[in-house]
Amino acid sequence: MDPPTRLLFLPGASGNTAHWRPVAERLQHGAERIHLGWPGFGETPPDPSVRGFSDLLELVLARLDRPTALIAQSMGGVLALQAALAAPRWITHLVLAVTSGGLPMAEHGAADWREAFRLAHPRLPDWFAAAAVDLSDQLTSVASPTLLLWGDADPISPVGVGRSLASLLPVAQLVVLPGGTHDLAIERAEQVAPLIDRHLEG
C-alpha cells in the first residue's frame, strides 16, 4: 500500500473541526492535513445543497484525488467507510475512532444519544439524527488497512462495536484504551498519535 500524501480528518456529529487537531499536531507523518467540516454543523456555515448523508459523502469524495488516509470519529467513521467502499483507489488507510461503522448499535447496548444531542444543539440539521446507514453486508469489501481506536468507558459506542468491526473488516487492528470515552482523540491525543503514525507507516 502506498503511503498517503493527504490526511483527511473527519469529525463526528458535532462537526467540530478542532476535534482531531491535538492528534494532528503530534503526528510525525508529513502528509498534507485537512480538517473537513460538515456544512451547518459546528462552525462550518450551512450549505443549502447539503440535505442528507449522501451530500456529506460527496464532500468527502470530492477531496479524494490523491492517496489519502481517512481519520474519522463517530459519525465521520460511517462516512469514511462509505468513501472507502465508493473510492477504494484513493484510500490508503483508515483510522476509525468510536464509530458505529454502519452497524446496528442497539444490539451492542449503545446508549441512544440523538435526542439529548439534538436538544443541546437546536441549530443542527434535523436529518442527521434520523439517518440510518447499515453497512453490515458491505464491510467485508473494505480493502484499506484499518486502525480501530476505542475506549472502554464509552456508552455511545461500546467496545463490542469495535470488536464487531474488527471481525468484519478484512485488514483491521483494534486498540482499546482503558478509561477512554467518546472524546478519545481529544483526551488521549498523546497516546493516539503514535498509534496512528505506526499504522500509516505500516
Secondary structure, DSSP 8 states (H G I E B T S, - for coil): ----SEEEEE--TT--TTTTHHHHTT----SEEEE---TTSTTS---TT--SHHHHHHHHHTT-SS-EEEEEETHHHHHHHHHHHH-TTTEEEEEEES--TT--SGGGT----HHHHHHH-TTS-SHHHH-----TTTGGG--S-EEEEEETT-SSS-HHHHHHHHHHSSSEEEEEETT--TTHHHHTHHHHHHHHHHHHH-
